[in-house]
């Protein structure tokens, strides 16, 4: 089940909301826990057992770590943390990477070891990282142990961010798990944020995704250099609006239920360097790796060589985290190299360039990165890259490109604008003018709330339109993928 489905919008979530606000406060976490299990079981009924096992493992390990620390047994507590991380990583490794390793061994050694062909548990990369952070935070004394297993289970299985994040560290919502207040303002803002994400996913990502799907399978007779660039531009917009839209929906759902999840995107395509890009893209993942891998390895505190080593390790792991395929390993190494080069010397020289060229440099590297990311087959990705840069023996421009550009031009303009801060700035400017206008009206003795009410009405109409148009699209849609679903 995904948020952008009629089943979720008109059955699952309304029922959960009714139950959640009807029961006493002490039972709200229980409603969240059991409804989250139902949400997960809808697509993965067998792997609910795996999630429950992971919940019990980290709950008991957290209790034991807390007990040992209070007894002053730091070394034993550290061993328990290591045990928790080992179990979690073994589960993740077995279900996500077993066939990848077997296939790699078969390819290198020529063996015929049969693949396990295990279905990938949905969202395992996200909730595994969350549960691992819990025991580490207890050990670091950055969070208090959770003694109620239902409340802890609600944290692990919490359906708003279960499938695709943002990755929420336990310490971030520890207090809200115990005591939170659901306000009408939070609920209203949550609805707006959810509808914004729904529109980004259904209306923008899905529509531009069809363009990428059609270009990515073109043969040499249809493809041109310009078409190849148009295709990766479409994919860049699809993956951004797809993933950031899902994050917006998760944050909005959490807000309706009284939780405040961290932001996961901050207009990454306006970045002026790769370093900045990764501070703006999938922020919760970057934060997790920084807090639990990069800094424990020494960060930048032990000299430049150690910092380079640490960055290389983090980005190799980042690539592997994204998927069990060699293209993700290469993708992680690719970004690791650029980040290391920027950190060592390039960034200070890059900052001297005009902003335009900084953006060009960043977006060019990101575009090539998305080609590596998009094609599981390294051979197919390499062919596409050659076509992009004119080494594939294809035309630079053809009629197919002109037709695709003409039929998708307005979408592309809308997507370009939507991936910048311009819409937000325009809304803020409008709010400021209306607010100042309201003050002027008050001075004249007229109704001070007139313009403010007009602004609120206008916003609500926009969100209502987004909802109804999105639902209309979903009623007829046969194309509703979610790119990060497999991670």
Secondary structure by P-SEA (a helix, b strand, c coil): cccccccccccaaaaaaaaaaaccccaaaaaaaaaaaaaaacccccaaaaaaaaaaaaaaaaaaaaaaaaacaaaaaaaaaaaaaaaaaaaaaaaccaaaaaaaaaaaccccccccccccccaaaaaaaaaaaaaaaaaaccccccccaaaaaaaaaccccccccccccccccccccccccccaaaaaaaaaaaaaaaaaccccaaaaaaaaaaaaacccccccaaaaaaaaaaaaaaaaaaaaaaaaaaaaaaaaaccccccccccccccccaaaaaaccaaaaaaaaaaccccccccccccaaaaaaaaaaaaaaaaaaacccaaaaaaaaaaaaaaaaaaccaaaaaaaccaaaaaaaaaaaaaaaaaaaacccaaaaaaaaaaaacccccccccaaaaaaaaaaaaaaaaaaaaacaaaaaaaaaaaaaaaaaaaaaaaaccccaaaaaaaaaaaaaaaaaaaaaaaaaaacccbbbbccccc
